[in-house]
Amino acid sequence: MVEQIDEEELKDRLSEEEYRILREADTERPGTGEYLKKDDEGIYRCKACGQKLFDSDTKFESDQWPSFYDAIDGTVEFKDDNSLGMNRTEVVCANCGSHLGHVFEDGPEPTGKRFCINSKALDFDNQD
């Protein structure tokens, strides 16, 4: 079940760009994300609701957006996205429905998936 989010509270708490990405399915420019090259151990969370989404152990090197080969079980959902004349699979937070990015079938083993996620849709918690 998707948690109801207070849109006005989100608009106050998030930057304009973060809100557009999370709630209007916008995309940050490739190669600009804060977490693109981050290699610390920890957990990536949904910036809108705090839901745990990705473990750093599943992150792999990418040139455009932070990429993961798997999500934490039950934390994301998938939607068909036929916008911009392309057929893609959108990834959204299972808890609040916020847009995170897209998933493609060209990733590394063991899943063969590439979760291509906007840095501005994420928060990061270090594991000490």
VOBA-1610 file (N, C-alpha, C; in pm, whole numbers, padded with zeros to 5 digits, always signed):
BEGIN
Met+00083-00118+00000Met+00000+00000+00000Met+00087+00125+00000Val+00052+00220-00083Val+00131+00342-00095Val+00091+00441+00014Glu+00193+00487+00087Glu+00173+00585+00194Glu+00133+00720+00134Gln+00034+00783+00195Gln-00006+00916+00151Gln+00102+01016+00194Ile+00143+01098+00101Ile+00246+01199+00125Ile+00180+01336+00119Asp+00212+01420+00214Asp+00163+01558+00214Asp+00246+01636+00112Glu+00185+01667-00002Glu+00257+01732-00112Glu+00312+01868-00072Glu+00238+01944+00007Glu+00285+02077+00049Glu+00407+02064+00139Glu+00406+01965+00229Glu+00521+01943+00316Glu+00643+01903+00232Leu+00621+01819+00131Leu+00731+01780+00043Leu+00787+01899-00032Lys+00700+01984-00084Lys+00746+02103-00157Lys+00829+02193-00068Asp+00793+02201+00060Asp+00870+02284+00155Asp+01004+02220+00189Arg+01007+02088+00199Arg+01127+02016+00244Arg+01228+01990+00132Leu+01180+01966+00011Leu+01267+01931-00101Leu+01302+02053-00185Ser+01414+02042-00257Ser+01444+02146-00356Ser+01344+02132-00471Glu+01336+02234-00552Glu+01245+02230-00668Glu+01279+02112-00759Glu+01408+02090-00784Glu+01449+01980-00871Glu+01419+01844-00809Glu+01444+01829-00679Glu+01413+01703-00612Glu+01264+01672-00622Tyr+01180+01774-00602Tyr+01035+01753-00610Tyr+00995+01711-00751Arg+01048+01779-00852Arg+01015+01744-00991Arg+01053+01600-01023Ile+01170+01557-00975Ile+01215+01421-01001Ile+01126+01320-00929Leu+01107+01340-00800Leu+01033+01243-00720Leu+00884+01238-00750Arg+00821+01353-00773Arg+00676+01357-00782Arg+00623+01381-00923Glu+00712+01428-01015Glu+00668+01456-01152Glu+00748+01375-01254Ala+00827+01278-01206Ala+00903+01185-01291Ala+01002+01255-01383Asp+01062+01362-01336Asp+01168+01429-01411Asp+01297+01349-01394Thr+01403+01388-01462Thr+01532+01319-01455Thr+01643+01421-01442Glu+01738+01394-01351Glu+01853+01483-01339Glu+01945+01463-01459Arg+02024+01565-01487Arg+02117+01556-01600Arg+02217+01444-01577Pro+02250+01368-01682Pro+02346+01258-01667Pro+02482+01308-01620Gly+02545+01229-01535Gly+02680+01259-01489Gly+02690+01364-01381Thr+02577+01412-01329Thr+02580+01522-01231Thr+02543+01479-01090Gly+02496+01358-01070Gly+02441+01316-00942Gly+02543+01305-00830Glu+02501+01345-00713Glu+02584+01342-00592Glu+02635+01201-00560Tyr+02555+01099-00589Tyr+02592+00962-00552Tyr+02649+00881-00667Leu+02671+00943-00781Leu+02720+00870-00898Leu+02849+00793-00868Lys+02947+00857-00808Lys+03078+00794-00783Lys+03096+00750-00638Lys+02993+00764-00555Lys+03004+00728-00414Lys+03025+00578-00401Asp+03126+00539-00319Asp+03151+00396-00301Asp+03154+00356-00154Asp+03101+00441-00066Asp+03093+00410+00076Asp+02992+00298+00100Glu+03011+00224+00209Glu+02915+00120+00246Glu+02798+00185+00318Gly+02677+00143+00281Gly+02559+00197+00346Gly+02432+00162+00271Ile+02327+00235+00306Ile+02194+00211+00251Ile+02144+00339+00184Tyr+02089+00324+00065Tyr+02026+00434-00007Tyr+01877+00430+00022Arg+01820+00546+00059Arg+01680+00557+00098Arg+01605+00653+00005Cys+01474+00638+00001Cys+01388+00732-00072Cys+01393+00867-00003Lys+01425+00972-00078Lys+01433+01106-00020Lys+01296+01158+00024Ala+01188+01108-00035Ala+01055+01155+00001Ala+01004+01095+00132Cys+01025+00963+00153Cys+00964+00897+00269Cys+01062+00825+00361Gly+01188+00808+00320Gly+01287+00742+00403Gly+01295+00591+00388Gln+01213+00533+00301Gln+01213+00388+00278Gln+01352+00341+00233Lys+01404+00233+00293Lys+01528+00172+00246Lys+01503+00115+00107Leu+01594+00140+00013Leu+01575+00097-00126Leu+01687+00009-00179Phe+01813+00056-00163Phe+01927-00013-00224Phe+02040-00024-00123Asp+02105-00139-00121Asp+02225-00160-00041Asp+02346-00125-00127Ser+02444-00061-00069Ser+02563-00022-00146Ser+02635-00142-00207Asp+02616-00261-00150Asp+02679-00381-00206Asp+02630-00412-00347Thr+02514-00357-00387Thr+02459-00385-00520Thr+02488-00272-00619Lys+02562-00170-00575Lys+02594-00057-00662Lys+02714-00093-00750Phe+02710-00048-00875Phe+02824-00071-00964Phe+02855+00057-01041Glu+02975+00064-01096Glu+03022+00184-01164Glu+02941+00214-01289Ser+02909+00341-01304Ser+02830+00388-01418Ser+02875+00530-01450Asp+02852+00573-01573Asp+02895+00707-01614Asp+02787+00812-01605Gln+02658+00772-01594Gln+02552+00871-01606Gln+02469+00890-01480Trp+02421+00781-01420Trp+02342+00787-01297Trp+02387+00675-01205Pro+02366+00690-01073Pro+02396+00579-00984Pro+02322+00453-01031Ser+02393+00341-01035Ser+02334+00217-01087Ser+02351+00103-00988Phe+02248+00022-00977Phe+02243-00091-00885Phe+02193-00213-00963Tyr+02239-00332-00924Tyr+02190-00452-00992Tyr+02071-00516-00921Asp+02033-00462-00805Asp+01916-00514-00735Asp+01868-00413-00632Ala+01740-00423-00597Ala+01681-00341-00491Ala+01655-00431-00371Ile+01642-00371-00254Ile+01605-00446-00135Ile+01463-00501-00159Asp+01443-00628-00128Asp+01315-00695-00156Asp+01194-00615-00109Gly+01098-00598-00199Gly+00971-00536-00166Gly+00970-00386-00154Thr+01082-00320-00187Thr+01090-00175-00164Thr+01061-00091-00288Val+01061-00153-00405Val+01031-00079-00528Val+00922-00150-00606Glu+00854-00073-00690Glu+00755-00127-00782Glu+00788-00079-00921Phe+00729-00143-01020Phe+00761-00115-01159Phe+00636-00073-01235Lys+00654+00024-01326Lys+00545+00073-01409Lys+00595+00084-01553Asp+00507+00053-01648Asp+00541+00077-01788Asp+00552+00227-01811Asp+00654+00268-01884Asp+00676+00409-01916Asp+00699+00419-02066Asn+00601+00472-02136Asn+00611+00488-02281Asn+00629+00634-02321Ser+00678+00716-02229Ser+00699+00857-02257Ser+00821+00877-02347Leu+00828+00992-02407Leu+00941+01032-02491Leu+00965+00935-02607Gly+00861+00864-02649Gly+00873+00773-02762Gly+00954+00648-02734Met+00975+00617-02605Met+01053+00499-02566Met+00967+00406-02482Asn+01000+00278-02484Asn+00934+00180-02399Asn+01032+00142-02288Arg+01007+00195-02167Arg+01097+00170-02055Arg+01016+00121-01935Thr+01088+00078-01831Thr+01025+00037-01707Thr+01066+00136-01598Glu+00967+00209-01548Glu+00990+00306-01442Glu+01001+00233-01308Val+01089+00283-01220Val+01105+00231-01085Val+01049+00336-00989Val+00956+00295-00903Val+00899+00385-00803Val+00913+00323-00664Cys+00915+00409-00563Cys+00919+00364-00424Cys+00788+00293-00392Ala+00797+00171-00339Ala+00676+00094-00305Ala+00603+00155-00187Asn+00672+00235-00107Asn+00610+00294+00012Asn+00531+00420-00019Cys+00586+00509-00104Cys+00520+00639-00127Cys+00489+00667-00273Gly+00532+00581-00364Gly+00503+00599-00506Gly+00590+00699-00578Ser+00694+00749-00514Ser+00781+00849-00577Ser+00865+00786-00688His+00885+00863-00795His+00970+00822-00907His+01115+00818-00862Leu+01183+00709-00896Leu+01325+00694-00863Leu+01413+00693-00986Gly+01367+00631-01093Gly+01445+00618-01215Gly+01384+00510-01302His+01471+00431-01368His+01426+00324-01458His+01514+00201-01438Val+01464+00086-01480Val+01542-00037-01475Val+01553-00093-01616Phe+01672-00143-01649Phe+01702-00198-01780Phe+01757-00339-01763Glu+01752-00417-01869Glu+01794-00558-01865Glu+01937-00575-01917Asp+02023-00476-01898Asp+02160-00484-01949Asp+02263-00468-01838Gly+02227-00507-01718Gly+02316-00492-01603Gly+02406-00612-01582Pro+02489-00606-01479Pro+02584-00714-01450Pro+02517-00831-01378Glu+02591-00938-01366Glu+02547-01053-01284Glu+02546-01006-01139Pro+02467-01061-01052Pro+02392-01184-01071Pro+02251-01166-01127Thr+02202-01044-01144Thr+02062-01025-01187Thr+02046-00988-01333Gly+02150-00929-01393Gly+02139-00879-01530Gly+02058-00751-01540Lys+02025-00691-01425Lys+01945-00569-01424Lys+02033-00447-01394Arg+01992-00334-01448Arg+02058-00206-01420Arg+01952-00107-01374Phe+01946-00087-01243Phe+01858+00014-01187Phe+01931+00147-01200Cys+01881+00232-01285Cys+01941+00361-01317Cys+01861+00466-01238Ile+01919+00516-01128Ile+01843+00591-01027Ile+01897+00734-01013Asn+01806+00829-01002Asn+01843+00969-00981Asn+01900+00989-00841Ser+02018+01051-00831Ser+02075+01083-00700Ser+01979+01169-00618Lys+01913+01263-00684Lys+01825+01355-00612Lys+01699+01288-00559Ala+01676+01162-00593Ala+01564+01086-00537Ala+01607+01008-00413Leu+01736+01016-00378Leu+01793+00933-00272Leu+01853+01013-00158Asp+01856+00950-00041Asp+01940+00989+00072Asp+02030+00869+00099Phe+02143+00893+00166Phe+02238+00785+00193Phe+02270+00780+00341Asp+02265+00659+00398Asp+02304+00636+00537Asp+02431+00553+00538Asn+02540+00608+00593Asn+02666+00534+00606Asn+02650+00419+00704Gln+02721+00308+00676Gln+02730+00199+00772Gln+02866+00210+00838Asp+02866+00230+00967Asp+02992+00245+01040Asp+03043+00113+01091
//
